[in-house]
Amino acid sequence: MSLRVLTVLAGEPDAMHTSAAIAETLNESAVMVRRTFLLLREAGLIVQRKGPNGGAKLKVAIKQIGLGDVFNATAGEWLAVEDKALAGLMKKVRDDAVAAMNEHSLSGVVKRLKKS
């Protein structure tokens, strides 16, 4: 959901987009879009404004938003392990996965969507 919301915002990066408009575009619930907005705002990827001219827009250029950044913004706790030895290994695995995801940006996703 977060990647889909970001691609809509990337279509008009300087415009404010309401959760209702994005929900309609994506055929999703406005509540789910607002929950996604919250996670993306907390991660510093979007800005939000309340009121009649409110909504959300990108805070960061699409070339600077890695897919790992999106994952980190929305994934939450990932495979919590109580064993310290395993926890360290799982943190390394997650960090490696995020680094690999960050080799691809939102810009690349938008380009692929335009081609299809």
C-alpha positions in Angstrom: 0.0 0.0 0.0 2.8 2.5 0.9 4.5 2.0 -2.4 1.2 2.5 -4.3 0.5 5.7 -2.3 3.9 7.0 -3.0 3.6 6.4 -6.7 0.4 8.4 -6.8 2.1 11.3 -4.9 5.0 11.1 -7.3 2.7 11.7 -10.2 2.2 15.3 -9.0 5.0 15.8 -6.4 4.2 19.4 -5.7 0.5 19.0 -5.3 -1.4 18.1 -2.1 -3.3 14.9 -2.4 -6.2 14.0 -0.1 -6.6 10.5 1.3 -10.0 10.3 -0.3 -8.6 11.1 -3.8 -5.8 8.6 -3.4 -8.2 6.0 -2.1 -10.4 6.4 -5.1 -7.4 6.2 -7.5 -6.2 3.0 -5.8 -9.6 1.6 -5.1 -8.8 1.3 -1.4 -10.2 2.6 1.8 -9.5 6.2 2.8 -8.8 5.0 6.3 -6.0 2.7 5.0 -4.5 5.5 3.0 -4.6 7.8 6.1 -2.8 5.1 8.1 -0.2 4.8 5.4 0.2 8.6 5.4 0.9 8.4 9.1 3.7 5.9 8.7 5.2 7.7 5.7 5.1 11.0 7.5 6.8 9.5 10.6 9.5 8.2 8.3 10.0 11.7 6.9 9.0 10.7 3.3 5.9 12.9 3.1 4.5 16.1 4.6 0.9 16.6 5.6 -1.3 19.6 5.9 -4.8 19.8 7.5 -7.7 21.8 6.4 -9.6 22.5 3.2 -6.4 22.7 1.1 -4.8 19.9 3.0 -3.5 16.5 2.1 -0.1 15.0 1.7 2.8 15.4 -0.7 6.3 14.1 -1.1 8.9 15.6 1.2 11.8 13.9 -0.6 12.6 13.7 -4.3 11.6 10.3 -5.8 15.2 9.5 -6.7 16.1 9.8 -3.0 13.4 7.4 -1.8 14.8 3.9 -1.8 12.5 0.9 -1.6 14.3 -0.1 1.6 13.3 3.3 3.0 9.7 2.5 2.2 10.0 -1.0 3.8 11.5 0.5 6.9 8.7 3.1 7.1 6.0 0.5 7.0 7.3 -3.0 8.0 7.3 -2.6 11.8 9.0 -5.2 13.9 10.4 -7.8 11.5 10.7 -11.3 12.8 11.5 -10.6 16.5 13.8 -13.2 18.0 14.6 -13.4 21.7 17.8 -15.3 21.4 20.6 -12.7 21.3 22.8 -14.6 18.8 19.9 -15.1 16.4 18.7 -11.5 17.0 22.0 -10.2 15.8 21.9 -12.4 12.7 18.4 -11.4 11.9 19.3 -7.7 12.3 22.1 -8.2 9.8 19.8 -10.0 7.4 17.3 -7.2 7.6 20.0 -4.5 7.1 21.3 -6.4 4.1 17.8 -6.8 2.7 17.1 -3.0 3.2 20.5 -2.1 1.5 19.6 -4.3 -1.4 16.1 -2.8 -1.7 17.6 0.7 -1.5 19.5 0.0 -4.7 16.1 0.7 -6.3 14.3 4.0 -5.9 10.8 5.2 -6.2 11.9 6.9 -9.4 12.6 3.5 -11.0 9.2 2.2 -9.9 7.4 5.2 -11.5 9.4 4.7 -14.7 8.4 1.0 -14.8 4.8 1.8 -14.2 4.8 4.3 -17.1 6.2 1.7 -19.4 3.5 -0.8 -18.6 
